Amino acid sequence: MQSTHLREHNLSAVLRALQTAPSPTSRAGLATLTQLTKPTVSKLVEELIGAGLVAEGEPIAAGAGRPMVPLRPASGSLLAIGLEIAADHISCLGIDLTGAELARRTTYHRIAEGTAEDALALAAQLVHEVREEAPELPVVGVTAAIPGRLSPEDGRILSAPGLDWADVPVISRLQELLAPAAWPVGAQNDNRLSVLTEIDRRPGESFLYLRGSTGVGGAVVLDGAVLEGAHGWAGEFGHTVVAPDGRQCRCGRRGCLEAYISYLSLVRQAGLSDEVRIEDLVEELARSSSRAEVIGVIGRSLGLAITNALNVLDLSTVVLSGYLAPIAEEITPVVQETVDRHALAAEAGPVAIERADALPDPALHGAARAALQPVFDRPVSWIERKHP
């Protein structure tokens, strides 16, 4: 490995170790975490402190030896911006290197009732408003969470049925709307961004992640990394077929899981108003039929989709998010019954069905986290910006 690449690799390793450490750690602790020598770690830490990316805390007495100087990512040193464009709102979040919230804006807007241009103009406006809350900080970039499939080549929205979008050049258009600022702009599927906060809670683990929202989506996590797939679409559980020739899905196909348990399909089946908040969905559905019936429909459909995925991927943990998380305990027996009957994994022991982190807006936080990631991946560019 060339010396410049080695330096980048080691700086990234130190910064990532500080990011994931459960508490501030010392130079000696970083040497243990990164398996680098103490002199190397000390030199790297000094570079990161000089660039304003790492901060030292007050020394802490540690027995008879030298006091321990705790280290942590520096707060208030830069700004990463996440966007979430959902069916009924657009939100924008600004965070610093520690993940702390610096600013937030939300506007409620039914995206499908307007044009993509209207929505992107609103999104750009929110980005500018968040930026104005921390005008002195350098911006790392902007990442948008979109409920749809994106082109792996240029980030165009190929299909986002919940927004009624198709072939929308969201990245290039946001770049134009944010000009003259030349911030890096990216976009990813909202479910793939949502899972990032769950990966932080489960480092190195493998699991299926399913999120119930206006649609249904998810991700496959293997050894702590999101499985991409050939086109970046792995984890589209919402379009797993649970009833051949069944209900019409918004994607144009029939029998998809999303046609049975997404927010939009459930409110339409029950004849409810789409003013019902997603967090109140199950309660409102239970008013029009018995709660057991509602849980049964959701659990059985979900169980079939989970079984198919488990049989293909050989995993034994499922994490439920979105509106599915609060009812995870209720639907687990129904899901488990279906899984036990059909999943090969059940032969090796019980399949764990667990609730995701209770973070109310994981896609938005995941988008901001993704916007921040280049600093951890390529810290040299940030050091050189500070010391050209």
Residue pairs with C-beta under 8 A, 6 or more apart in sequence:
1 9
4 380
7 380
8 378
8 379
8 380
10 34
10 36
10 40
10 44
11 44
11 47
11 48
11 379
11 380
11 383
12 376
12 377
12 378
12 379
13 34
13 36
14 30
14 34
14 36
14 41
14 44
14 45
14 48
15 48
15 53
15 54
15 73
15 375
15 376
15 379
16 376
17 25
17 30
17 33
17 34
18 25
18 30
18 54
18 71
18 72
18 73
19 73
19 376
20 200
20 203
21 29
21 33
23 70
24 57
24 70
24 71
24 72
25 33
25 70
25 71
26 68
26 69
26 70
26 71
27 38
27 41
27 42
27 45
27 69
27 71
28 38
28 68
30 36
30 41
30 45
30 71
31 37
31 38
31 40
31 41
34 41
36 44
45 54
45 71
47 383
48 54
48 379
48 383
49 55
49 56
50 383
50 386
50 387
51 379
51 382
51 383
51 385
51 386
51 387
52 74
52 77
52 386
53 73
53 74
53 77
53 97
53 375
53 379
53 382
53 383
54 71
54 72
54 73
54 74
55 71
55 72
55 73
55 74
55 75
56 69
56 70
56 71
57 69
57 70
57 71
57 72
58 70
59 67
59 68
59 69
60 67
60 68
60 69
60 70
61 67
62 68
72 98
73 97
73 98
74 97
74 98
75 96
75 97
75 98
75 100
76 96
76 102
76 134
76 137
77 96
77 97
77 137
78 96
78 97
78 137
78 138
78 139
78 140
78 375
78 382
79 94
79 95
79 96
79 102
79 130
79 131
79 134
79 137
79 138
79 139
79 140
80 94
80 95
80 96
80 139
80 140
80 141
80 143
80 368
80 369
80 371
80 372
80 375
81 92
81 93
81 94
81 127
81 130
81 131
81 139
81 140
81 141
81 142
81 143
81 183
81 368
81 371
82 92
82 93
82 94
82 95
82 142
82 143
82 144
82 145
82 193
82 364
82 365
82 366
82 367
82 368
82 369
82 370
82 371
83 90
83 91
83 92
83 123
83 126
83 127
83 142
83 143
83 144
83 145
83 364
83 367
84 90
84 91
84 92
84 93
84 144
84 145
84 190
84 361
84 363
84 364
84 367
85 111
85 119
85 123
85 144
85 145
85 146
85 147
85 163
86 111
86 147
86 162
86 190
86 213
86 214
86 363
87 110
87 111
87 112
87 147
87 162
87 163
87 214
87 264
88 108
88 109
88 110
88 111
88 214
89 106
89 107
89 108
89 109
90 106
90 107
90 109
90 111
90 119
90 122
90 123
90 126
91 104
91 105
91 106
91 126
91 361
91 364
92 104
92 105
92 106
92 123
92 126
92 127
92 129
92 130
92 364
93 101
93 103
93 104
93 130
93 361
93 364
93 365
93 367
93 368
94 101
94 102
94 103
94 104
94 130
94 131
94 133
94 134
94 368
95 101
95 102
95 365
95 368
95 369
95 372
96 102
96 137
97 372
97 375
99 369
99 372
102 130
102 133
102 134
102 137
103 129
103 130
103 133
103 134
104 130
105 126
105 129
105 130
106 126
107 122
107 126
109 118
109 119
109 122
111 119
111 162
111 163
111 164
111 165
112 162
112 163
112 164
116 157
116 163
116 165
116 168
116 170
116 173
117 173
119 163
120 170
120 173
120 174
120 177
121 177
123 144
123 174
123 177
124 174
124 177
124 178
127 142
127 174
127 178
128 178
131 139
131 181
138 385
139 181
139 183
140 183
140 184
140 371
140 372
140 374
140 375
141 183
141 184
141 185
141 186
141 371
141 374
142 174
142 178
142 183
142 184
142 185
142 186
142 371
143 185
143 186
143 187
143 188
143 193
143 367
143 368
143 370
143 371
144 170
144 171
144 174
144 185
144 186
144 187
144 188
144 367
145 187
145 188
145 189
145 190
145 193
145 194
145 363
145 364
145 366
145 367
146 157
146 160
146 163
146 170
146 187
146 188
146 189
146 190
147 160
147 162
147 163
147 189
147 190
147 191
147 213
147 214
147 215
147 217
148 157
148 158
148 159
148 160
148 161
148 162
148 163
148 165
148 189
149 157
149 158
149 159
149 160
149 189
149 231
149 233
149 236
150 156
150 157
150 158
150 187
150 188
150 189
150 232
151 157
151 158
152 231
152 232
154 169
154 171
154 172
155 169
155 170
155 171
155 186
155 187
156 167
156 168
156 169
156 170
156 171
157 163
157 165
157 166
157 167
157 168
157 169
157 170
157 187
158 166
158 167
159 165
159 166
159 251
160 166
160 168
161 215
161 250
161 251
162 214
162 215
162 250
162 264
170 187
171 185
171 186
171 187
174 185
174 187
175 185
178 185
184 374
186 370
186 371
188 367
188 370
189 217
189 232
189 233
190 213
190 217
190 363
190 366
190 367
191 209
191 211
191 217
191 218
191 219
191 235
191 363
192 219
192 226
192 232
192 235
192 366
193 362
193 363
193 366
193 367
193 369
193 370
194 209
194 211
194 219
194 321
194 322
194 362
194 363
194 366
195 209
195 211
195 218
195 219
195 221
195 226
195 321
195 362
195 366
196 226
196 362
196 365
196 366
196 369
196 370
197 357
197 359
197 362
197 365
197 366
197 369
198 209
198 221
198 319
198 321
198 356
198 357
198 362
199 221
199 224
199 226
201 357
202 221
202 224
202 319
203 224
204 223
204 224
205 221
205 223
205 224
205 317
206 221
206 222
206 223
206 224
206 315
206 317
207 221
207 315
207 317
207 318
207 319
208 218
208 219
208 220
208 221
208 235
208 237
208 306
208 309
208 310
208 313
208 315
208 317
208 318
208 319
209 218
209 219
209 220
209 221
209 235
209 319
209 321
209 356
210 216
210 217
210 218
210 237
210 302
210 305
210 306
210 318
210 319
210 320
210 321
210 324
211 217
211 218
211 320
211 321
211 322
211 324
211 356
211 362
212 261
212 262
212 263
212 320
212 321
212 322
212 323
212 324
213 262
213 263
213 278
213 322
213 323
214 262
214 263
214 264
214 278
215 238
215 250
215 258
215 262
215 263
215 264
216 237
216 238
216 257
216 258
216 261
216 262
217 235
217 236
217 237
217 238
218 235
218 236
218 237
218 238
218 321
219 226
219 227
219 234
219 235
220 226
220 227
220 234
220 235
220 309
220 313
220 315
221 227
226 234
226 235
227 234
227 235
228 234
229 235
237 257
237 305
237 309
238 256
238 257
238 258
238 262
239 249
239 251
239 253
239 256
239 257
239 258
240 256
240 257
240 304
240 305
240 308
240 309
241 253
241 255
241 256
241 257
242 255
242 256
242 257
242 260
242 301
242 304
242 305
243 254
243 255
243 260
243 301
244 254
244 255
245 254
245 255
246 254
246 255
246 256
246 259
246 260
247 254
247 255
247 259
247 260
247 265
248 254
248 259
249 255
249 256
249 258
249 259
250 258
250 259
250 264
251 258
257 301
257 302
257 304
257 305
258 265
259 265
260 297
260 298
260 301
261 297
261 298
261 301
261 302
263 278
263 281
263 323
264 274
266 272
266 281
266 285
266 298
267 273
267 274
267 276
267 281
267 284
270 284
270 285
270 288
270 289
271 288
272 284
272 285
272 288
276 284
278 322
278 323
279 323
279 326
281 323
282 291
282 294
282 295
282 323
282 326
282 327
285 294
286 294
295 327
295 330
295 331
295 334
296 334
298 324
298 327
298 331
298 334
299 331
299 332
299 333
299 334
299 335
299 338
300 334
300 338
302 324
302 331
302 335
303 334
303 335
303 336
303 337
303 338
303 339
304 338
304 342
306 318
306 335
306 338
306 339
306 343
306 351
306 353
307 338
307 339
307 342
307 343
309 315
310 316
310 318
310 339
310 343
310 344
310 345
310 351
311 342
311 343
311 344
311 345
314 344
314 345
315 345
316 345
316 348
316 349
316 350
316 351
316 352
317 351
317 352
317 354
318 335
318 351
318 352
318 353
318 354
319 354
319 355
319 356
320 328
320 331
320 353
320 354
320 355
320 356
321 356
321 357
321 362
324 331
325 355
325 356
325 358
326 355
328 353
328 354
328 355
329 355
332 353
335 353
336 350
336 351
336 353
339 345
339 346
339 351
339 353
340 346
340 351
343 351
345 351
356 362
359 365
374 381
375 382
